Amino acid sequence: MKRVILLGLLITTTLFSWSQRLEYIINAGEVERIERVLAADEMRGRKVNSPEIEKAADFIESEFKTIGLRTLDANDKYRQTYTVVRARALSSSATWNGATLDPKNLMVISSQPEVKLDKSSAYQIETIQAGGNLLRQASQMIHPKKNTLVLVDESYIAEFPRLAFFKRSLSRADKNLVFVLTNKKPENYSIEATHEIIEQQLSNVVGVLPGKSKKSEIVIFSAHYDHIGVGKAVEGDSIYNGANDDAAGVTAMILLARYFRDMKINERTLLFVAFTAEESDGSGSQYFSKQLDANKVAAMVNIEMIGTESKWGKNSAYITGYDKSDLGSILQKNLQGTPFTFHPDPYPDQQLFYRSDNATLARLGVPAHTVSTSKMDVEPNYHKVSDEVETLDMENMTMIIRALALSAKGLVLGTDTPTRVKVEELRN
């Protein structure tokens, strides 16, 4: 009986200690401190490839160093730097079965200054048929292993221009990918395109908290630190501060790193990642995913825009792709007895599961989801110069971050392992 009582006291004391540490480390003052640095006017909207985004990366690195996170590689650098190739179209023309093809029905994705192909070219031919999701299907073809010609059904005429999105993230090693909007089989054709090629170096910022008994298993907490930059002035303000999008997510990620570092409970290895280029092409998360063995990633919790109340009010958030794995139900289970609730994404038409930095790893089978509160149908400051710190609810944001810490405890301890995402379902 004495042993049972002592064990009960130990558990109660431990839970009380965890609760105390949670409130001490994740508090509204720290939330606002980090927010005000990342969303300051001096950061000028943290646009990719700007001096200011480098300042933001410096700040995140300093936070990681203060916390005591390790670097990702042996170079003792938190930055994960990679090169992207931007291809700006200069000209394009084509004939298709003897007729001139409207340039609007041609999209050439290439890192080469000049592309030429015809019936005799050794191009692999693929098709995108009617009745699916064009961007989702096209995304499966990006970075092909062979030069590829893709015939896109004419029913996608309205969405076809959106394929230009894929021009933004290339590498010199990429093969050519040519989309043609047509319902006619290519009996004979000729396509030419020229580009201006620009190379840029971009960086994710990654900190590591090594695991113990399950060191080879990885849990990722992430958010993107880039934003839109500076644009046309609105009532004298031209800076897109991005306080909610996504300084809020980065703030949460940093405080979660501090909490789990302090608690020293992680059996799994934890990666804390600030992605770049989410607003432009998603190349940060794409590059990051290629450096990992996806089979070793137990879960990814991406955090985006949690600075305002969700449609259900305070103490609530939603999880994108809730039905793609059981990560959401696991997180909710671990919050039993608290007033906080995770909901399925209420905006499925917006395809949020496929639009944020979780998408690349999800396509590799990882239970990778994004947590958000943004009311995507009525959020007043989304992608506006008015997305400033003063519009955020610091107290509610603090409660959301605490809920994330509590709900993810099983992931960190290694006692919770979500089901994998079924990759084949994402291709439909």
N, C-alpha and C positions, 0 to 999 in steps of 0.2 A: 504493500500500500504506500509506504514511504517513497519507494522508487517511482511509482505512478505520479504521486503528488509533485515530486521533484522534477520529473519530466514535464509535467503540465506547467509548472512554474517556469521552466527553462524555455518552453515553447512560447508561453505568454510574454516572457521578458524579451525573447528574440523578436517577436512580432512587434512589441512596443518599441524596441530599438530601431527596427526597420522603419516603422512609422515616423519616429522622431527624426531619423536621418533623412527620410524622404521630404519632410516638411522643411527641414533645415537647409538642405541642398537645393531643392527645387522650390524657390520662393519668388514672389512677384517682383521683388527688387532686382534679383538676378535676371529674370526674364526681361525686364525693361532695360537693364544695363546692356545686355547683348543686343537687343533689338535696336537701341538707339545708336549703337556703333554701326551695325550693318545697314541700317536704313537711313543713315545721316545724309544730308545734302552733299557732304564732302565725298561720298561714295558715288555720286552722280549716276545712280541707277544700276551700278555693277554690270555694265554691258560687257559681253564677251570680247576679249582681245583689247580691253581698255586698261589704262594705268590704274583706274579705280578698282577694277575687279582684282587686280594684283594686291591692292591694299586690303581688300576683303579677305583674300586668301592668306595674307600675312596675319591678319587678326585671328582667323580660324586656327592657323598653325600655332599661334601663341597660346590660344586656349587649350589646344591639345597638349602642348608642351607643359603648361602649368598643371593640367590634370595628371600628367604622367603617362600618357598613351605612348606606345611604341610606334615607330615608323613602319611603313609597309615593306620596305626593302632594305638591303644592306647599305644603301647610300646615305642613310640617316636623314632622309627627306620625307616630309609628309606629302609633298606634292607628287602626284602621279601625272606626269607630263606626256602628251602625245601630240602628233601632228595631223592636222586635217587639211584637205585640199578643197578649196572653193573654186567651183567652175562657173564662170559667168558666160552665158550664151551670147555669142556674137552673131552667128547666122546659122540657119538650118534650112534644108530643102529636101524634097523627096518626090519620087514618082512611084506609083503603086499600080501594078498591072497596066502600065502604059498611060495612066492618068496622073496629073499633078496632084500631089497630096497637100491639103490645107496644112500649113505649118502649125496651126492650133491643134492638129490631130497627131502631132509628133512630139515625143519627149525623149531626149537623149541624156542619159546619166553616165558621165564619163569624167575621168581625171586626165584625159588626153587632150592636147590642144586641137587636134583634128581627128575626126572619125569618119570613115567611109566604109560602106558595106553594100553588097548586092547579093543576088541569088547564089553566086559562087562562093561567098564568104562562109567561113566555118563557124556560123552562129547557131547556137542551140535555140530552138523555137518553143516557146511556151504560150499558153493562152489563159486569159482571165474571162470566164464566162459570165453571163448575166445571172442576176439573182443573189449575188454575194455582197461582200463589203470590199470595195476597191482598194482602199488604203491598207486594210488588213492583209489582203491577199498580196498586194504589191510589196508590202514590208517583208514578206517571206522570201522575196526574190532579191532583196538588196544584198550587195557584196557577193555576186555570183562567182562560182569557180570557173565558169566559161563565159565568153562573150555570148550574150543572150538577146534575142528579139522576142518581145512579148506582144501578142495580139490581144487588144482590149476590146471587149464587146461594146458596140456603139451605144448601148443603153446607159453607159457611164459617161455620156458626153458632158454632163454638168459637173461631175467630180474630176474629170480627167486633168484639168489644170492644176489640181492639188498635188499631183505627182511631182511637181517642181520641188516640193518639200525635200525629196530625197537627193536633190542636187547639193544640199548643204553639207553633207558629211561624206567625204570620200577619202580614200588613201591611194597613193601611187600604185599600189598593188592591185587595186580593184579592176575587174574586167568591165567591159562596156555593157550597159543595160539600156536597150532601146525599146520604148513603148510606142505602139501605133494603134490609134483608135480606128478600128475597121471590123467589118463582118465578112470581108472578102479574103479568101486564102491567097497567100503571096505566090502567084505564079511567076512573076518577075517584079523586081523592085530595085531601086537605087536610093540610098540615103547618104547625105553628107551633113556634117555639123562642125562648127568651129567654136572654141571656147578660149576665154582668158583664164589662166590657171593661177590661183593665189594660194600660197601655203601659210598656215598659221599654227602656232604652238599654243595649246590650251592645257589647263591643269585641273584635275580633281584634287581634293584635299582629303587624305585618308589617315585615320588613326587606328591603332590596333590595341586591343586588350586581350592578351593571350589567354587561352583556356587552360584547364587543368586536366581532369580525367577524360574529357572529350575534346581535346585540343584540335583535332582534325576536323571537327564539325564547326560550321560558321553560322553566325547570326549577324545580319546587317541592319543597322539603323542609318537612315539616309535622308537627305533633303538637298535641293539645289540652291546654290548661292548666287547664281547669275540672275539678272533681270533685264529690262528693256533698254535702260540707259536714259538718254536725254532726247526729247522730241519737241514738237511744236508747243509753244507756251499756251497754257490755259489760265486766264486771269493772272498772268505774270509768273506762273510756275511751269517749268519745262522739265523737271526731274521726276522720273518714274521711280520713286523710292523703293517700291517693292517691300513694304513693311510686312504685309501679310503674305505676299507672293515673292520670295519664299523665305524672307528673313525669319519669319515665324517658325518654319520647319527647321531651319538651321539652328535657331535658338533651342528648340526642343532637343535636337540631336546632341548638341553640346552639353546640355544639362543632363541628359540620359547618360552620356559618357562619364560625366563627373559622378553621378550617382552610383553607377555600377562599378566604377573604379574604386570608389570609397567603400562600397559594401563588400568587395572581394568575394563574391559568391559565384562568379561565372565559371562553370565547368566547360562550356563551349567558348570558342574564340569569338570575340565580338569585333566587328569592323564598324567604324563610324565614318561615314562618307558624306562630304559636301561635293555634289556634282556640279560641273559647269555645263553650259550650253543647252540646258533643258528648254529654255525659251526659244532657241534658234533651230536646233536639229537633233537634240538628244544624243549627240556624239559622246558626251561625257560618260553616261551610263552604258552606252554601247561599247566603248573602249574598256571600261572597267570590267564588264561582264566577260570579255575575252581573256582577261588575265586570271580568271578563276576557273576551278573545276566546279561546274554548277551542281554536280552530284554531291558535293561536300557542303553546299549551302542549305542549312535546315530551314531558314526563313529569312525574309527581308521585310522590314517595316519601314516604308517610305512615308515621309511626313510632309504634307503640303497644305499651306493656308489654314492654320488652326487659330488665327487671331480674332475671329469673330464667332458669334454664336451660330450653331447649326439651326436648321429649320425646326428642330425639336426643342430649342432653347439651350440653357446652360447644362453642363455635365453630360454632354452627348457629342458624338462624332459619328461619321460613317466610314466604311471601309469599301474601297472599290473592288469589284470582282469578288464579292462576298461568296458567291456560289462556286467559285473556281477551285477553292480548297477549304479546309475547315479552320484556317488560321483565325478568321473572325470569331467563330464560335469558341475557340480556345481562349482568345483574349477576353471575350465576354464572360466565360466561365470563371476566369481568375479574378473577376471584379464582383463576384457574388458578395452581397452584404454591403456594397457601396452604392451611392446614388448614381453612378456613372453607367451609361449605356452606349454600346456600339451598335450601329444600325447598318443594314445593307445600303449601298449607294442608291440614293433616290433619283439620280439623274442618268439612267442607263442610256438614254438617247445621245448623251454627250460623249459616250465612249471613253470615260475618264480612265478606266483600267488600262487602256491602250495608249494613253496620251502622256503619262508621266514616267518617271525614271524607273518604276517597278517593271515596266513592260518588257524590257530586254531579257531580264532574268526569268520572268514569268514564261516567256516563249521558250525557255530552256527547261521548263518543268519546275522551277523553284516556286514555292508558295510565297510569292512576292506581291504585296498589296500596298496601296496608298491610303493613309488615314488623313481625313480632312473634315473641316466643318463648313467650307465655303458654300454658300447658297448660290449655285451656279446659274440659277434662273433670275436672281434678283440682287446679286452681290453688287453694291453700289460703287465700289472702288476698284473692282477687278480690272487690271491692265489700264489704270488711269493714274494721272499725276497725284490724285488724291489718296493713293494708297500709302498713308503716312502712319507713324507710330501712334499719333493721337486718336486714330480711328479704331485701335485695337482694345480689347477687353483683357487687360493683363491678369486679373484675378481668375477669370474663366480659363484663359490660356494656361495658367499655372496648374489649374485642376486637371486640364487635359493631359499635360505632360506627366503629372503624378500618376494619372490613370494609365498612361502608356507604360510607365515604369512598373507599376503593380501588375498589369495584365501580361507583361512580357517576362515576368520572373521565371515562369516555367520554361520558356525558350532559353533563357540565360543559364538556368540550372541544368538544362538538358533533360528535364522530365516531360516536356511537351515537344512532340514532333508532328507538325502539320502534315496533312496529306499533300502529295505533289499535284501540281497543276497538270491537267491532261493536255499536252501540247497539241494533239490533233484537233481538239475542240477550238483552239485559238485560230486555226487556219480556215475555219468555215465562215 
